Amino acid sequence: MTMRVSVENLGFTYSRHLADAIFRDVSFSVEAGEIFCLLGPNGTGKSTLLKCLANILQPKEGKIYLDEKELLRLRTSDAAKRVGYVPQNQASAFPFLVRDIVLMGRAPHIGLFASPSRADMEIAYQAMRTAGVQDIAERPCTALSGGEWQLTLIARALAQGPQVLVLDEPTSHLDMGNQMKILRVVKGLAQSGLAVIMASHFPDHAFLLSSEVAILNRGCLAHRGAPERVITEENMRNIYGVKVKVINLSNGLDRKVCVPLLEENSQ
């Protein structure tokens, strides 16, 4: 079963007044098999928007639909069965084993006083195989590298059995090799039929993966569309206050990269 995510005129504020909104009038949709990349400066509300999509925060206006069903009208457990969420910079103070952390993703499917079944355990192991962490299943999470931990969190989200995956800057603080591991997994998940919504600080990741890109800035989606239309030298300069060059790569790569310029007055 595939899923379409539709966001209609979404607005959120931590106060009672929408005049103080973190963002307003945010609208977009993501189809099964697509990757929607959300760019924007720090502090513009990307994480807050993703938490609304994951049913952690409730928007103050607008609606989120999973196909024809409004997210806020679903029971919390039913929403968790449809939307998997990978937070930013989450840490564990306890040395849970990787397999136990991933098995926690089955919580929406298990009764309050029930234990995981053999089927739950097999689903968790399949999630670990998909994320590539099956070989570290017996390792305590406190002994993981940053990349291993991030893949473990992705596996936990997959164990929920979602049709939508929401990732909040999944490659932040990771080296290049681990970034590519994460991106390959994300690409494979979209190809398997998941709708993926991902926040990132790396325009190049949008060029690599995304079907559509949007830039959240000053409380609204400043730009939205295909990566080639949104990630332009003018837009990057206006949004981030830095000059860049968007370059077409040759030698069979057939894609663009966004290169920031160190010299303030470079042309």
Secondary structure, DSSP 8 states (H G I E B T S, - for coil): ----EEEEEEEE-SSS-GGG-SEEEEEEEE-TT-EEEEE--TTSSHHHHHHHHTTSS--SEEEEEETTEEGGGS-HHHHHHHEEEE-SS---SS--BHHHHHHGGGGGGS-TT----HHHHHHHHHHHHHHT-GGGTTSBGGG--HHHHHHHHHHHHHHT--SEEEEESTTTT--HHHHHHHHHHHHHHHHTT-EEEEE-S-HHHHHHH-SEEEEEETTEEEEEE-HHHHS-HHHHHHHHS--EEEEE--TT---EEEEE-SSTT--
